[in-house]
Structures are given as C-alpha cells and as structure tokens.
Amino acid sequence: MLVTYLEASRELCETDSILFGAALAVCRIIGAKLPVAGRATQKSSAIPAWRKRIEDRIAKARALIGRLTSFRLGNNRPRIMRTVRMAFAGTTISLFQPDITQKLTELIDDLKQKIAAWGKRIRRFSERSRRFNQNRLFQSDQKRLYKSLERPEVCGAGPGPDQADTVAFWRGLWSEPVNHSEGPWMEVVASQSASVTPMDPVTITPENVAEAVRRAPNWKSPGVDGLHHYWLKGFVTEFGTLCARKYLMMPNDYDVRPFPHRMNWLRLGTGDAAPQATDQLPCIEAAMDLPVVVDSDDDEMVSHELEQMRCILEETILETRSMPLENRPRLSRIPLSERNRAVVRALNPMLVTYLEASRDLCETDLVLFGATVAACRIIGAKLPY
C-alpha cells in the first residue's frame, strides 16, 4: 500500500513522513498503546531511587507531625484519632492518660530530629555523588567538566563604578603601610632556614617542551586563548621559529601571565640566559620543509587553491585581531583526515609574514587563533558564531 505514496514523494523529508505514518498506522491496527502527546519514549527521572525513598520518609513524617499537632490542640476527628493510635502502636501509651501531651511533644520532637537527619543524609549523599561524578568526568573528558563548572556572568543594569573611587579603595587596602608585630618564633624559623640550600634552577630544554606537546591530548580543555593542542601541534613550526627572536626582544619585566601555557615556548634557555638563534636553526629549517598536499596534479589548480587559502587567512586574521579572549568562539574538533592535515601544512608557511611582524606574545596568539579559524573555514568545520 505504500508504493503509491512513496512514488509520489518528492524529497527525503516527505518519504520519512510517509514511513512514520505507516508505522503509526500499524501501531493503531495492532492496538499498541500510543502516547497522547510528546515523545514516544519518556525520559527517566534524574532523581535517584535512594533520594526518592528518603524524601518519601520526610513527607510522611511531616504529615504525621501535622496530625499529632492537630490532636494536641484538641482535634478529635476519627481520622486524626486513627493516625495517632497508629503512631503509638506497639507501645503502652494510651491516648487518655494524663501525660499524653508530654508524650505527643516527645514524639513530635523525635520526628523533627529524624527529618533533620534525613535532610543531612540527602545533602551528604548528593555532595558525595557530585564529587564522584566530577572526578570521573575529569578522568574521561576534562573539557565537559570545565564547561559544567562555568557560571553565567551577572551584568548589572546600572552605571559602572567610578574609576577614581575604585582606585582609591584598592589603594587604601594595599598601598597603606602597616606595622606588623612579628613574634619571636619567626626569628627562630628564619635562623633555621638560613642554612637551607637553595634548589637548583630548573632547566627546560626544547626536547622537554617537544615531548610535553607531543603527549598532550589533541582536543581536551583548551587554554584561555581557546586553542586546542591540535592546532599548536600543527602550527608549532612557525611558533617555534619565533621563540628565539621574541625572547631576545622581550624585556625582563614582560608580563606573560595571561598565557601561562605558552611560557615554555619562550623559556627555552637555561636559567636567565636567553637561547641563541643558532640553537634553533636546525629545528626550524627541518620544520620548514614540511610538504604541502593538495588533491590536484594541475599546477594552476594548486596555485589557485593556495591563493584562496591565503585570502581566507588574511580576512580571518583581520577579523579576529580585535576580538577579546572572552568573546572567542569555542572551536570544535575536526576529523584528523589527510586533507585536513594538508590544509594545516599549507597554512604553515603563510604565517611567517604575520608572525615576523608580531611585536609581543599577545599579538602572536591573535595570529595563531586567526590561523585556526581560517583552517576551520577552509575545511568546512562548523564555527559557533
């Protein structure tokens, strides 16, 4: 019977609707139970069974407290009397003995303490479950964990605080001299620590950095700049080229705190000594010989595709240059296919001009992020703009 409908369908959506209608008709013919509205499969409750049981106990205890209080105030209705008798069942307490009011008060207080204990048990179990799930998520997918810990920013609708008042407030807290009374124990500790040998300076070699980057997961928890390790591995050629140059130009008080995960790329020297450019040349020259793979044997086609890549790279870098860190889109992972790797390798030599013109680490990071967005656009990856 479906042949007529399927032959008349003009697109895949209409064919899907016909098949769904046929399935619904079969369910009605055989008498299967169908939901009135909503999805056919109901989502299971997110509340665990242990919590439901404890909440049921709390609800029953609160209802019993209400009826006991009503009986203590003089309500002798049959339903109330029946509930009170059930509450004192198994004991020698009679409802007509002289101290029944005291017994009711003791029972009500006992129920209130049970409710408080059950509530603390729910909070304790929930906290334990939350820690367990976070630890398990940290082991499996750190990116999802950090995303779940994010909180939406609460922006005020009124005018912002006065800058002069803000500066004066913090200056009054941190810039005013304070006389601290140091106890004698501090002198004892200082004298004992005088003989401690300072720790030897840690030497970070290019091999250490290369090994750390090689073992880093490709798509887990990007840094503040939003760049995953995959892109740093792909663009590591040009970024490593700039290490020696930027370190030689960087002043001693240069602030790189916004980019702590890029520090190892700059601190390639030993101690306070800056690395020499000649130490980096063999690695740089070897890395610059990466092949470019394009699916075409026609030289004109290859040149045309490379020119298109260059135009996209230039437009993207200009677009993302003024984008703040907090406004950068979350870049999704891409398949590690040969074509995608070829696009990254093709963009590598094009970054030389931009990276040579960058004056500080922040601008270098902007260039790398622009190159990453350009690569996503070239390969057709979805960007969450």
Order of alpha helices (4+ residues) and beta strands (2+ residues): alpha-alpha-alpha-alpha-alpha-alpha-alpha-alpha-alpha-alpha-alpha-alpha-alpha-alpha-alpha-alpha
